[in-house]
Amino acid sequence: MLLHNLVRRASPGSAFLPLASRTLHSSPRASMPSDKISDYASGQAAPVWPQDKPLALTLGHFVPAREGHPPAGAVPADIVPEGASRPKLFDPRVQLSASNSGLALKNRVIVSPMCQYSAKDGFPSVWHLSHLGSWALHGVGSIMVEASGVTAAGRITPQCLGIWKDEHIDAHASLVSALRTVAPGLTVGIQLAHAGRKASTWSPYHRGEKKHKDYVTDAEGGWEGEVVAPSAVAYGEGWITPRELSTKEMEELQEHFIRGADRAFQAGYDFVELHAAHGYFLHSCLSPLSNKRTDAYGGSFEGRTKLLLDTVRAIRSKYPNKSLWVRVSGTDFAEHVEADGQATWNGDETKKLAPLLDAEGVDVLDVSAGGLVPFQKISPKPAYQLEFAAGVKQTKPKKMLVGAVGMMEGDEYPGQVAEDALQRGDCDLILLARGMMADPAWTEHAATELMGVRCAGSPQYHRTHPAKRPPPRAQNHN
Ligand SMILES: Cc1cc2nc3c(=O)[nH]c(=O)nc-3n(C[C@H](O)[C@H](O)[C@H](O)COP(=O)(O)O)c2cc1C
């Protein structure tokens, strides 16, 4: 209805009319048979990607004026209310000092990477900008772009983001530049990933009737025959058995991660994170449950950590001035099988790995957990993975910061769980995923509603700021 009115109001010579008409008439969705539309709505049919037929939308290069406004999410001294103490979550300058990147975050709140299954051929889409932009507007300290395949076959699903070819660079550069434009001072990173034995699977919302363990076949746009892992061990019963990579192919995989980092830095990302968690390739090297190799990449702790450490070392020496992060699973959550004589990746091994990563100049160790085996035992509750981050902090990293993730938001008071963890010294950074999607203004709410500390917002959103919304709220002078 709104679009219809706009089209009607536009004068015949206006540039607006052709744009709106094209949008209405050339949209792939509008030209679809109606039975397809309802199929797609219920997740049964192939999605229709706008990139196939560009909508011809052109966004202007408007840069919001921020004169007199500190960066969104920052808490400069003069906006801390009198009598309030600044929470640690809002330390004004969180320096990452393990690398020579000079990178500093404007607070300790980080958007955890979240796959959106919304890319075609690995390219970021308008969805990614909207999704990530929601947090850029609301002042997070940093945003990490979701797991992005360093090879096409290393994607979890055919709709996952990628960074395996040079053609991806421009699209990522546009994404980073748009996010920084709307949120000056924002740090943006990307997670580099290879899905290993969990590749070529269905995304949760393209799956339809299929089960999680049903692979996307070649005919369906997957790469069933190219699912690879450190060892030919299936994730679980009924899952495909991956092909074990040769020693040479393990070395080549390291090169793919380096090329991914090359492209990410060319696109302007502030940091890259190596995804060595959640059962994907690098994690499945670490764990003795999934790594049964007998060459230099298997067996001992040194062998199982070799690919990760070699990759870290290579990226660090090639990019001494860039920030490098690593996500690990602090445990496989499978300690219960150790009693049966099965070794697992656990908190002790994570604590052994941490000083090595610290010594290699990793800026942040982002400590998640689980995802390697279907028989993991997890009891989700607020801060349920924090003990593994706290374990790493006990190793007293010299320069590396430690991130905690996993329900780090409270039910009633959004920032309290995070702030308590920081105050205790259990971690240095807080990563949030589901809580952030549920409340894109989480950062502002944590600052203002919980701790009575104002944090700067986006000037365009000033009417929403709790500190500027005194009752009565009904005034409307716009
Ligand atoms: C929709 C969704 C997508 C996710 N995708 C990724 C991903 O790309 N990489 C990753 O390391 N973790 C991913 N995760 C895990 C989150 O980053 C996070 O570790 C987990 O959800 C626990 O944090 P939370 O309790 O704040 O949600 C994803 C989680 C969700 C909910």
Ligand as a Chemical Component Dictionary entry (heavy atoms), coordinates in Angstrom:
data_LIG
# 
_chem_comp.id                   LIG 
_chem_comp.type                 NON-POLYMER 
_chem_comp.pdbx_formal_charge   0 
_chem_comp.three_letter_code    LIG 
# 
loop_
_chem_comp_atom.comp_id 
_chem_comp_atom.atom_id 
_chem_comp_atom.alt_atom_id 
_chem_comp_atom.type_symbol 
_chem_comp_atom.charge 
_chem_comp_atom.model_Cartn_x 
_chem_comp_atom.model_Cartn_y 
_chem_comp_atom.model_Cartn_z 
_chem_comp_atom.pdbx_ordinal 
LIG C1  C1  C 0 21.444 -18.440 14.450 1  
LIG C2  C2  C 0 22.774 -18.816 15.015 2  
LIG C3  C3  C 0 23.855 -18.968 14.162 3  
LIG C4  C4  C 0 25.126 -19.266 14.674 4  
LIG N1  N1  N 0 26.205 -19.307 13.834 5  
LIG C5  C5  C 0 27.450 -19.406 14.357 6  
LIG C6  C6  C 0 28.596 -19.197 13.555 7  
LIG O1  O1  O 0 28.520 -18.824 12.379 8  
LIG N2  N2  N 0 29.814 -19.380 14.136 9  
LIG C7  C7  C 0 29.945 -19.705 15.457 10 
LIG O2  O2  O 0 31.055 -19.851 15.946 11 
LIG N3  N3  N 0 28.864 -19.839 16.248 12 
LIG C8  C8  C 0 27.628 -19.670 15.745 13 
LIG N4  N4  N 0 26.546 -19.730 16.559 14 
LIG C9  C9  C 0 26.755 -19.877 17.995 15 
LIG C10 C10 C 0 26.781 -18.492 18.663 16 
LIG O3  O3  O 0 27.807 -17.678 18.134 17 
LIG C11 C11 C 0 26.947 -18.612 20.181 18 
LIG O4  O4  O 0 28.187 -19.180 20.445 19 
LIG C12 C12 C 0 25.846 -19.456 20.830 20 
LIG O5  O5  O 0 24.579 -19.165 20.284 21 
LIG C13 C13 C 0 25.796 -19.237 22.338 22 
LIG O6  O6  O 0 25.613 -17.860 22.618 23 
LIG P1  P1  P 0 24.165 -17.237 23.044 24 
LIG O7  O7  O 0 23.703 -18.003 24.247 25 
LIG O8  O8  O 0 24.463 -15.793 23.341 26 
LIG O9  O9  O 0 23.234 -17.430 21.891 27 
LIG C14 C14 C 0 25.282 -19.464 16.064 28 
LIG C15 C15 C 0 24.177 -19.339 16.924 29 
LIG C16 C16 C 0 22.944 -19.002 16.411 30 
LIG C17 C17 C 0 21.790 -18.814 17.372 31 
# 
loop_
_chem_comp_bond.comp_id 
_chem_comp_bond.atom_id_1 
_chem_comp_bond.atom_id_2 
_chem_comp_bond.value_order 
_chem_comp_bond.pdbx_ordinal 
LIG C1  C2  SING 1  
LIG C2  C3  SING 2  
LIG C2  C16 DOUB 3  
LIG C3  C4  DOUB 4  
LIG C4  N1  SING 5  
LIG C4  C14 SING 6  
LIG N1  C5  DOUB 7  
LIG C5  C6  SING 8  
LIG C5  C8  SING 9  
LIG C6  O1  DOUB 10 
LIG C6  N2  SING 11 
LIG N2  C7  SING 12 
LIG C7  O2  DOUB 13 
LIG C7  N3  SING 14 
LIG N3  C8  DOUB 15 
LIG C8  N4  SING 16 
LIG N4  C9  SING 17 
LIG N4  C14 SING 18 
LIG C9  C10 SING 19 
LIG C10 O3  SING 20 
LIG C10 C11 SING 21 
LIG C11 O4  SING 22 
LIG C11 C12 SING 23 
LIG C12 O5  SING 24 
LIG C12 C13 SING 25 
LIG C13 O6  SING 26 
LIG O6  P1  SING 27 
LIG P1  O7  DOUB 28 
LIG P1  O8  SING 29 
LIG P1  O9  SING 30 
LIG C14 C15 DOUB 31 
LIG C15 C16 SING 32 
LIG C16 C17 SING 33 
# 
